[in-house]
């Protein structure tokens, strides 16, 4: 996946953009699957009612940057509250969320998305802010892939003059 960094020159920006978007989608699918499995394990250990449904929904919400994990936490908290879980099991649910967020934020996303796409965290942060400011929730969802494609065109036009 580290092909984009090794390749300095972009000959066809449209082909390279399709490649970048393919990496993005593939990485997101892998992240969602791993996070869903981790949630499922933790929620099953906590004896949460409907743990498999909550794990799938919470894992799927990870594609929404920054707030997807909070949606999963809120859903897990609501089900835990109405499912009459003991305090220990509620703590296991919360600990599961914390561990999964750590794995996703510090390992999965940087490894599968950041490095292969060559995106710097500060640029991603600003892209998310600008995308959500100008285009609302859709801009928030599309900010990272648009930034990756913009990076391809930037490299193309920068290297074209050489």
N, C-alpha and C positions, 0 to 999 in steps of 0.2 A: 504493500500500500504506500510505501514511501517513494513511489515513482515520481510524484510531482516535484519533490525537492531535488531529486537527482537530475531531472530534466529541466534545464534552465530555459531553453528556447521553446517557444510555442509556435508551431508552423500553421496549425489550423485551429483557431480559437473556438470554433463551434464544435469540432470533434473533441477537443480538450475539455470544453464545458460539459459536454455529455458524459465524458469520463468522470469529471469531478462530481457531477450530480449522481452518477452511479455509485461512486464511493460514498457519498453522503447518505443515499437511501440504504445501501447495504449496511453501513455502520449503524444507522438508526434502527434498522430491523434487529441487528445483533444486540444492541443496547436494550431495546424493548424486551427481547426474549430473555436475556440474562437477568434484567431487573425483575421481570415477572416471576421467573423461577425463584429468585432470592426472596421476593415478597411472599410467594406461596409457601416456601419452607418456613419462614418466620411466622406467618399467620397461622399455619397449620400447627406449629409448636404451641402457639398461644391459644389454640382451640377457638379461634374466632369463627363465629357462624358465617357461612358462605365465603370462607377464606379464599376459595379458588376464584370466585367472581371478583372479589375485592382485589385480589392479586392481579388479575388480568386487566381490570380497569385502571388500577394504580400504575401498573407497568406501562400500559398504553399511553397514559397521560404524560409519561416522561418525554414524549416528542414535543411537548409544549415547553419552551425554554422558561426557566426560572419559576413558573407558577404551577407546572404540571405536578411536581412533587408535593406541593401543598394541597392540591386537589386530592391526591392519593392519601395524604395524611388526614385530611378532613373526613374523607369517606371512611377510612379505617377507624377514626375516632367516633364517628356517628354509629357505625356498626358495633363497635366495642361497647359503647354506652348502652345502646338498646339491646345488645346481646347479653347483658348482665355478666360481663367478664369480671373476674376478680382483679384486684389491684395488681397482683403479680402478672397476670396475663396482659393487662393493659400496658404495663411497663415493658413486657416482651414485645408487644406490637410497636410501641414507640422506639424501643431499641432496634427493632428490625428496620424501621424507617430510617433511623440515624445511620445504621451500618450500610444500608442500601444506598443512601445518598452519598456517603463517603466513597463507596466503591464506584458509583456512577460518576461522581464529580471529580474524583482525584485519579481514577484509573481508566475507566471505560471511555468516557468522552474525550479526554486528552489523547489517549492511545489510538482510538478508532476514528476520531474526527479531527482533532486539532493538528496532530503531527502529519497525517496523510494529506490533509488539505492545505497545510502550511498557513493556517490562520493563527494570528496572535490573539491572546485573550482580550487585550484592551480593544482591539478592532472589533471583535465579536460583541463586546459589551456596548460599544458605541453604535454598532449596526442594529443591535436589539433596541436600544433607546430610540434611534432615529426611525427605524421601521415601525415601531409601535406608535411613535408620535405622529408620523405622517399617514400611516395606513391602518392604524388600530391593531386589532388582534391578528388580522391576516399578515400585516407587516411584521408582527412579532414572530409569527411562524415561519415566514419566508426570509427573514433577515440573514440567517447564516448561509443558506444555499445561494442567495443573491450575492452575498459578499464573496463566496467562493468563486462564483462565475465572474464577478467583477475583477477578482484577482487574476484570473486567467487572461482576461482582456487587457488588464494592466501590463502583465508580463509580455503579451503579444505586441502591444504598441510601444512598450519601452525597448524591446529587443529588435523591433522592425527597423529602426534607424541605424543599427550597427552594421 
